[in-house]
Each structure stands twice: as structure tokens, then as C-alpha cells.
Amino acid sequence: MECAGRGSRTPCSGPATRRCRRCQAVAYCSISHQVSHGNVHKKECQRLEQQMKHAHVVSDFPFRFSEEATMQVCDKRETRCSFLIKQGVHRIGMWMFECSCGASTGRFDCSRLMKDWNLSITLCPCREPSTPLPKLLSGWKEYYEWRCIPLYSPVALLLHWSLTLYWAIKLAVQGNLIPEISNELRIHYLGPEKELHQLAVFSELHAVFPDVRIHIDLVGPAVPEERNGERIELRDYAHCTETNCECKCSAESFGPTSLQSGSSAVTLKLHNGYYHDCYKDLMKDTPPNLIIAPNAGVAAYTSWLQTIELINEIKVPAFFSDYCEEACNLATSCISSVTGASPTIPIQLNPFRQPLAVEDSALFLPCYSNCFIFGI
């Protein structure tokens, strides 16, 4: 934990172990820093107190490994690394980027990593769903049951990217921001980072939106310049480790290819740069149905200002997620100062958030990738 009063006139005197008695969400290195930060903190203290009261709900998952991945990571009895080791996926394939030690050794190698789910046939959504899709998947338990995956499979740690997108689309339809999906869907996906190394997860959109051609433009400064403009087709589901599984019999699915065949269910295109700088080039194609910015950090980066102004101008529905409710609160405050309006879809817990806690978060609030979501 960082001292909430860090940056005061005096340097921190030690670790931040003195927690606010009321909210219990922030900590200080000393009484002097707590006093000096008092005027700032009193504006947020009550809000943080309410969020802490609902912390158990945020950490409530249906998985067999839930306590290890949530409470034990938060309490430092477990680490993301040790959890992944127990699952047998530490520093392997797409899982490499789920811990700091793996991400530090990884590199952007789409052709090598995109196939590496490294899960057995039992744990992997590698086959076509055996039953029709429910009208609305309400959370991980229902999704796992539908895809016939046991609740001890860690696949949700990767699939939160594609299922969060699924949830944003469903919220947009329910809120009458976009019409019911028919045969084609275009998404502008802003600020991708870790997911650039896990692009195969978006193939699961083929399952939750059957018979729909989906085109996703991934736009952000983290896209390597040498990958700018690259197109990728995802034609089938995940590939498990079973040699004789039917997923091995399908055509080669992952890698840069031409789109002339028009046979892909999910198409990705990578764009280097900020959205407000790339927008004119993106609009040479069909306008998007939806914009999404996962783990956006709107309040943390000034570069969002021009992008928010653009989104407000073009009137395309946009969804933002973040690691905790407070980050979304700060984001909506920033966005409202630009647009003059409150979110159309209010801040709410994402049922498809990643079920592995973030280590060393800035607050004592439980933090998960894609944890809360809202729409404008």
C-alpha cells in the first residue's frame, strides 16, 4: 500500500500501516500525513466506506478456487504466481501475462502465443456449445454450465476480456443504446495492453454471438508500430492440449491473414496510437456500433480528454470498465465534466470480471480486472 498522503511537503516516514478508522480503505505512513490529507480524504471517505461494506460481494465468485484467487491473494497468503503454479499454467502461453514475473519476460509474439491455452479438453471451451445459447448469460456460473466446463477450470482468467465485451453489448441492447444484434457487429476497442498477448480469447465471441460477423478495431499506444494495420482472423474456438480433439481437425485459425475470403466469425485489426488521432482513418470503414475501453483509467491519464470529447461528439455508445468502483467514480466525474451528463448506464459490478485479485492495489478495496463497468 502507498501512503494516501504521499506527495505532501514532507517525505513518507515509513510503510503505510495507519488505516483510516472510518472507511478502512486508505492508509498513511504517519499521523502527520493523515492530518495533512484530511481535507482531501473527507470528500471521499463516506463513499469509500460504502464500497468497503460491499467488498465481500465484489469478491464473490462461484469457482472452486475462489478463496485462493481472491481473499488469499489480498491477504498475501497467496500470490498470482503461486496461484497460477497450482493451476499448472504459470509462465506458459497466454497465461504468461497474468503475473509480473511472466510479463517481464514476455514479448509481443502473436503467432506463437495466440494458440497457447494450455488447458486439457475438460477445462477448455474448445468445442461448439452442445445446447442453444440462453437469451442472456448472467454470470460465470451460467456460462460454465452452458459451455460444460467444471468450476475448477481457470479459463475465466482469460475469458474475462471477451465476456466483458459480451456483457457491454448486452447492456447496450437492454438500454436501447444499440438495436438487437443481427448479422454484423463493429467494435472500437480502446487502450488494449495485456490482451494484445491474449487475442485468441476473442474467438469465444463466436460462441456467444453465433452467426454474427464481428469486427474489432483495437486502438492504443501499446500496439507495436510494426503491428499497426495488422488483420487477424479467428475462425473457430480454443485449442486444448488433447491431440485427438475435434478442435485440431478444424482449419488453421490464428494468425495474420487476408479478409478477402469473408469467412471469419471474428476479425481483429490493430492500430497504433490514441483513438482521437486514429479516428479519421478508422471511419473510412463502417462506423462502429459500440466503443469499449476496458480497465480504462480515465482519471489517471490526461490523454483521455480528447478521446472523451470525440466520443461525445460522434454520439456512439461507449462503455468503460476499471479495477474497482472508486476508479469508475473518478472516471464518471471526469467524463461528466466534459459531456455535462451522467452515465446512461450507471456504474455496476461486472458479472464477468476476472476472478483473480490484483496484487498491491492503491486501496484496500478489492480490485479485479474489468471489475466495474458503466456506459455513456
C-alpha positions as CSV (number, residue, x, y, z in Angstrom):
1,M,0.0,0.0,0.0
2,E,1.1,3.5,-0.8
3,C,0.6,6.3,1.7
4,A,-2.6,8.2,0.7
5,G,-0.8,11.4,1.8
6,R,2.2,10.7,-0.4
7,G,3.4,13.8,-2.1
8,S,2.9,16.0,0.9
9,R,5.5,18.6,1.8
10,T,7.4,16.0,3.9
11,P,8.5,12.6,2.7
12,C,6.9,9.5,3.9
13,S,8.3,8.2,7.2
14,G,7.8,4.5,6.5
15,P,5.3,2.0,5.2
16,A,1.6,2.9,5.1
17,T,0.2,0.9,8.0
18,R,-2.1,3.5,9.6
19,R,-5.6,3.0,8.1
20,C,-8.4,5.5,8.2
21,R,-10.7,4.3,11.0
22,R,-13.9,5.2,9.2
23,C,-13.5,3.8,5.7
24,Q,-10.6,1.4,6.2
25,A,-9.9,1.8,2.5
26,V,-6.8,4.1,2.7
27,A,-3.7,4.1,4.8
28,Y,-1.0,6.5,5.9
29,C,2.7,6.3,6.9
30,S,2.2,8.7,9.9
31,I,-0.3,10.9,11.8
32,S,1.1,14.0,10.2
33,H,0.4,12.7,6.7
34,Q,-3.1,11.6,7.7
35,V,-3.8,15.1,9.1
36,S,-2.4,16.9,6.0
37,H,-4.5,14.7,3.7
38,G,-7.7,15.1,5.8
39,N,-9.4,17.8,3.7
40,V,-8.9,15.7,0.6
41,H,-9.9,12.4,2.1
42,K,-13.1,13.7,3.8
43,K,-14.7,14.2,0.4
44,E,-14.2,10.5,-0.5
45,C,-14.3,8.8,2.9
46,Q,-18.0,8.1,3.1
47,R,-18.1,6.8,-0.4
48,L,-15.2,4.5,0.2
49,E,-16.8,3.3,3.4
50,Q,-19.8,2.2,1.5
51,Q,-17.7,0.5,-1.1
52,M,-15.8,-1.4,1.6
53,K,-19.1,-2.6,3.1
54,H,-19.8,-4.4,-0.3
55,A,-16.3,-5.8,-0.6
56,H,-17.5,-9.3,0.0
57,V,-19.9,-9.1,-2.9
58,V,-17.1,-8.0,-5.2
59,S,-15.0,-11.0,-4.2
60,D,-17.9,-13.5,-4.6
61,F,-17.2,-16.0,-7.4
62,P,-18.6,-19.5,-8.0
63,F,-15.3,-21.2,-8.6
64,R,-13.7,-24.0,-6.7
65,F,-10.5,-21.8,-6.5
66,S,-12.3,-18.6,-5.4
67,E,-10.8,-18.2,-1.9
68,E,-7.3,-18.8,-3.2
69,A,-7.7,-16.4,-6.0
70,T,-9.4,-13.6,-4.0
71,M,-9.0,-13.5,-0.2
72,Q,-5.7,-15.3,-0.1
73,V,-4.2,-13.1,-2.7
74,C,-5.5,-9.9,-1.0
75,D,-4.1,-11.2,2.4
76,K,-0.8,-12.1,0.8
77,R,-1.2,-15.7,1.8
78,E,-1.1,-16.4,-2.0
79,T,0.4,-14.6,-4.9
80,R,-0.8,-14.6,-8.5
81,C,2.3,-16.6,-9.4
82,S,1.7,-19.2,-6.7
83,F,-1.9,-19.5,-7.8
84,L,-1.0,-20.0,-11.4
85,I,1.6,-22.6,-10.5
86,K,-1.1,-24.6,-8.7
87,Q,-3.2,-24.4,-11.9
88,G,-0.3,-25.6,-14.0
89,V,-0.3,-22.5,-16.2
90,H,2.4,-20.3,-14.8
91,R,4.5,-18.5,-17.4
92,I,3.0,-20.6,-20.2
93,G,1.5,-19.2,-23.4
94,M,-1.2,-16.6,-22.9
95,W,-1.1,-17.2,-19.1
96,M,2.4,-15.7,-19.1
97,F,1.0,-12.2,-18.8
98,E,-1.2,-12.9,-15.7
99,C,1.7,-12.3,-13.3
100,S,4.5,-9.7,-13.2
101,C,7.4,-12.2,-13.5
102,G,5.9,-13.7,-16.6
103,A,5.0,-10.4,-18.3
104,S,8.5,-9.1,-17.7
105,T,10.0,-11.9,-19.8
106,G,7.3,-11.9,-22.5
107,R,7.2,-10.1,-25.8
108,F,4.6,-9.4,-28.4
109,D,4.6,-12.5,-30.5
110,C,1.1,-13.1,-31.8
111,S,1.9,-16.1,-33.9
112,R,3.4,-18.1,-31.0
113,L,1.1,-17.1,-28.1
114,M,-2.3,-16.9,-29.7
115,K,-2.8,-20.7,-29.7
116,D,-1.4,-21.4,-26.2
117,W,-4.4,-22.0,-24.0
118,N,-2.6,-25.0,-22.3
119,L,-5.7,-26.5,-20.9
120,S,-7.0,-30.0,-21.1
121,I,-10.1,-30.9,-23.1
122,T,-12.1,-31.0,-19.8
123,L,-11.1,-27.4,-18.8
124,C,-11.2,-25.7,-22.2
125,P,-14.1,-24.3,-24.3
126,C,-12.6,-25.9,-27.4
127,R,-15.8,-27.4,-28.9
128,E,-19.1,-26.0,-30.2
129,P,-21.7,-25.5,-27.5
130,S,-23.9,-28.5,-27.1
131,T,-27.0,-26.5,-26.2
132,P,-28.5,-23.3,-27.5
133,L,-27.3,-20.0,-26.1
134,P,-29.5,-18.7,-23.2
135,K,-31.1,-15.4,-24.1
136,L,-28.8,-13.7,-21.5
137,L,-25.8,-15.2,-19.7
138,S,-26.0,-13.6,-16.3
139,G,-22.6,-14.6,-14.9
140,W,-19.7,-17.1,-14.8
141,K,-21.7,-20.0,-13.3
142,E,-24.3,-19.9,-16.0
143,Y,-21.6,-19.5,-18.7
144,Y,-19.6,-22.5,-17.3
145,E,-22.7,-24.7,-17.2
146,W,-23.6,-23.7,-20.8
147,R,-20.1,-24.5,-22.1
148,C,-19.9,-27.7,-20.0
149,I,-16.7,-26.6,-18.1
150,P,-16.1,-27.6,-14.5
151,L,-15.9,-24.8,-11.9
152,Y,-12.3,-25.7,-11.2
153,S,-11.2,-24.6,-14.7
154,P,-9.2,-21.3,-14.6
155,V,-10.3,-20.3,-18.1
156,A,-12.3,-17.3,-16.8
157,L,-8.9,-15.7,-16.0
158,L,-8.5,-15.3,-19.8
159,L,-12.1,-15.2,-21.0
160,H,-13.0,-12.1,-18.9
161,W,-11.9,-10.0,-21.9
162,S,-14.4,-11.4,-24.4
163,L,-17.2,-12.0,-21.8
164,T,-16.9,-8.3,-20.6
165,L,-17.3,-7.3,-24.2
166,Y,-20.3,-9.6,-24.4
167,W,-21.8,-8.0,-21.3
168,A,-21.2,-4.4,-22.5
169,I,-23.1,-5.3,-25.8
170,K,-26.0,-6.8,-23.8
171,L,-26.2,-3.8,-21.6
172,A,-26.2,-1.5,-24.6
173,V,-29.1,-3.5,-26.2
174,Q,-31.1,-3.6,-22.9
175,G,-30.5,0.2,-22.5
176,N,-31.7,0.8,-26.1
177,L,-28.3,2.3,-27.0
178,I,-28.0,0.0,-29.9
179,P,-30.5,-2.2,-31.7
180,E,-30.7,-6.0,-31.2
181,I,-27.7,-7.7,-32.9
182,S,-28.5,-9.1,-36.3
183,N,-25.7,-10.3,-38.6
184,E,-22.8,-7.9,-38.1
185,L,-21.2,-6.0,-35.2
186,R,-18.3,-3.5,-35.3
187,I,-16.5,-2.6,-32.1
188,H,-13.8,0.1,-31.4
189,Y,-11.7,-1.3,-28.6
190,L,-9.6,1.3,-26.8
191,G,-6.4,1.0,-24.9
192,P,-5.5,-2.7,-25.2
193,E,-2.4,-3.7,-23.4
194,K,-2.3,-7.2,-21.8
195,E,-5.0,-8.5,-24.1
196,L,-2.7,-7.9,-27.1
197,H,-0.9,-11.0,-25.9
198,Q,-4.1,-12.9,-25.4
199,L,-6.0,-12.2,-28.6
200,A,-7.2,-15.8,-29.0
201,V,-9.7,-15.2,-26.2
202,F,-11.9,-13.2,-28.6
203,S,-12.7,-16.3,-30.5
204,E,-15.2,-17.1,-27.8
205,L,-17.4,-14.3,-29.2
206,H,-18.2,-16.8,-32.0
207,A,-20.0,-18.9,-29.3
208,V,-21.9,-16.1,-27.6
209,F,-22.8,-14.3,-30.8
210,P,-23.5,-17.2,-33.2
211,D,-24.0,-16.3,-36.9
212,V,-22.7,-12.8,-36.3
213,R,-19.7,-11.4,-38.1
214,I,-17.8,-9.3,-35.5
215,H,-15.1,-6.8,-36.4
216,I,-13.0,-5.4,-33.6
217,D,-10.5,-2.5,-34.1
218,L,-8.1,-2.5,-31.2
219,V,-6.6,1.0,-30.9
220,G,-4.0,2.2,-28.5
221,P,-0.4,3.3,-28.0
222,A,0.6,-0.1,-26.6
223,V,0.1,-1.6,-30.1
224,P,3.6,-2.0,-31.5
225,E,4.2,0.1,-34.6
226,E,5.3,-2.9,-36.6
227,R,1.9,-4.4,-36.0
228,N,0.0,-1.3,-37.0
229,G,-2.7,-2.2,-39.5
230,E,-2.4,-6.0,-39.0
231,R,-5.6,-8.0,-39.5
232,I,-6.2,-11.3,-37.7
233,E,-9.0,-13.8,-38.3
234,L,-10.4,-16.1,-35.6
235,R,-12.3,-18.8,-37.2
236,D,-13.0,-21.3,-34.5
237,Y,-12.8,-22.0,-30.8
238,A,-9.9,-22.5,-28.3
239,H,-7.4,-25.3,-28.9
240,C,-7.0,-27.7,-26.0
241,T,-3.9,-29.9,-25.3
242,E,-5.7,-33.2,-26.4
243,T,-4.1,-34.5,-29.6
244,N,-7.3,-36.1,-30.9
245,C,-9.8,-33.4,-30.0
246,E,-12.0,-32.2,-32.8
247,C,-10.6,-28.7,-32.3
248,K,-7.4,-30.0,-34.1
249,C,-9.4,-31.0,-37.1
250,S,-10.5,-27.5,-38.0
251,A,-8.7,-25.2,-40.3
252,E,-5.8,-23.1,-39.0
253,S,-7.5,-20.4,-37.1
254,F,-5.0,-17.9,-35.7
255,G,-2.6,-15.6,-37.4
256,P,-2.4,-12.7,-39.8
257,T,-4.4,-13.4,-42.9
258,S,-6.3,-11.6,-45.7
259,L,-10.0,-10.8,-45.1
260,Q,-11.0,-11.3,-48.8
261,S,-12.5,-14.7,-48.1
262,G,-15.1,-13.2,-45.7
263,S,-15.3,-16.4,-43.8
264,S,-14.2,-15.3,-40.4
265,A,-16.6,-15.1,-37.5
266,V,-14.3,-12.7,-35.5
267,T,-11.9,-10.3,-37.2
268,L,-9.4,-8.1,-35.3
269,K,-7.4,-5.2,-36.6
270,L,-4.6,-3.5,-34.7
271,H,-4.0,0.3,-34.7
272,N,-1.1,2.1,-33.0
273,G,-2.0,5.5,-31.5
274,Y,-4.6,7.3,-29.5
275,Y,-8.2,7.0,-30.6
276,H,-8.7,10.7,-31.3
277,D,-5.6,10.5,-33.6
278,C,-6.7,7.3,-35.4
279,Y,-10.4,8.1,-35.7
280,K,-10.4,9.6,-39.2
281,D,-8.7,6.5,-40.6
282,L,-11.0,4.2,-38.7
283,M,-14.0,6.0,-40.1
284,K,-13.0,5.1,-43.7
285,D,-14.7,1.8,-42.8
286,T,-18.2,1.4,-41.5
287,P,-18.8,3.4,-38.2
288,P,-18.8,1.3,-35.0
289,N,-21.9,0.1,-33.2
290,L,-20.1,0.4,-29.9
291,I,-16.9,1.6,-28.3
292,I,-15.4,-0.1,-25.3
293,A,-12.4,0.8,-23.1
294,P,-11.5,-2.0,-20.6
295,N,-9.6,-1.0,-17.4
296,A,-9.6,2.5,-18.9
297,G,-8.1,4.5,-16.0
298,V,-9.9,7.6,-17.3
299,A,-9.0,9.7,-14.3
300,A,-5.3,8.7,-14.4
301,Y,-4.4,9.7,-18.0
302,T,-4.8,13.2,-19.5
303,S,-4.8,11.7,-23.0
304,W,-8.4,10.6,-22.3
305,L,-9.7,14.2,-22.5
306,Q,-9.5,14.4,-26.3
307,T,-10.9,11.0,-26.7
308,I,-13.9,11.7,-24.4
309,E,-14.6,14.9,-26.3
310,L,-14.6,12.9,-29.6
311,I,-16.9,10.2,-28.2
312,N,-19.3,12.9,-27.0
313,E,-19.2,14.5,-30.4
314,I,-19.8,11.4,-32.5
315,K,-22.6,10.0,-30.3
316,V,-21.5,6.4,-30.4
317,P,-22.4,4.4,-27.2
318,A,-19.2,3.8,-25.2
319,F,-18.5,1.5,-22.2
320,F,-15.7,1.8,-19.7
321,S,-14.5,-0.6,-17.1
322,D,-12.0,-0.4,-14.3
323,Y,-10.4,-2.3,-11.5
324,C,-12.6,-1.0,-8.7
325,E,-15.7,1.0,-8.1
326,E,-13.8,4.1,-6.9
327,A,-11.8,4.2,-10.2
328,C,-15.2,4.2,-12.1
329,N,-16.5,7.0,-9.8
330,L,-13.5,9.2,-10.6
331,A,-13.9,8.3,-14.3
332,T,-17.6,9.3,-14.4
333,S,-16.7,12.6,-12.7
334,C,-14.1,13.3,-15.4
335,I,-16.4,12.3,-18.2
336,S,-19.3,14.3,-16.8
337,S,-17.1,17.4,-16.6
338,V,-16.6,17.1,-20.4
339,T,-20.1,15.9,-21.5
340,G,-22.2,17.7,-18.9
341,A,-24.2,14.5,-18.3
342,S,-24.2,11.5,-16.0
343,P,-23.6,7.9,-17.4
344,T,-26.5,6.5,-19.4
345,I,-25.7,3.0,-17.9
346,P,-24.7,3.6,-14.3
347,I,-21.7,2.1,-12.6
348,Q,-22.3,-1.6,-11.8
349,L,-20.5,-4.7,-10.9
350,N,-19.4,-6.7,-13.9
351,P,-20.5,-10.3,-13.6
352,F,-17.7,-11.3,-15.9
353,R,-14.8,-9.6,-14.1
354,Q,-11.6,-11.6,-13.8
355,P,-11.7,-13.8,-10.7
356,L,-8.0,-13.2,-9.7
357,A,-7.3,-10.3,-7.3
358,V,-4.9,-7.5,-8.3
359,E,-1.9,-7.5,-6.1
360,D,-0.6,-4.4,-4.3
361,S,-3.6,-2.1,-5.2
362,A,-3.6,1.5,-4.2
363,L,-6.6,1.0,-1.9
364,F,-7.8,-1.7,0.4
365,L,-10.8,-2.1,-1.9
366,P,-10.8,-5.5,-3.7
367,C,-9.6,-4.9,-7.2
368,Y,-10.1,-7.2,-10.2
369,S,-9.6,-6.7,-13.9
370,N,-12.8,-5.4,-15.6
371,C,-14.4,-5.3,-12.1
372,F,-16.9,-2.4,-12.6
373,I,-18.5,-1.1,-15.8
374,F,-20.6,1.9,-16.9
375,G,-21.8,3.3,-20.3
376,I,-22.3,6.7,-21.8
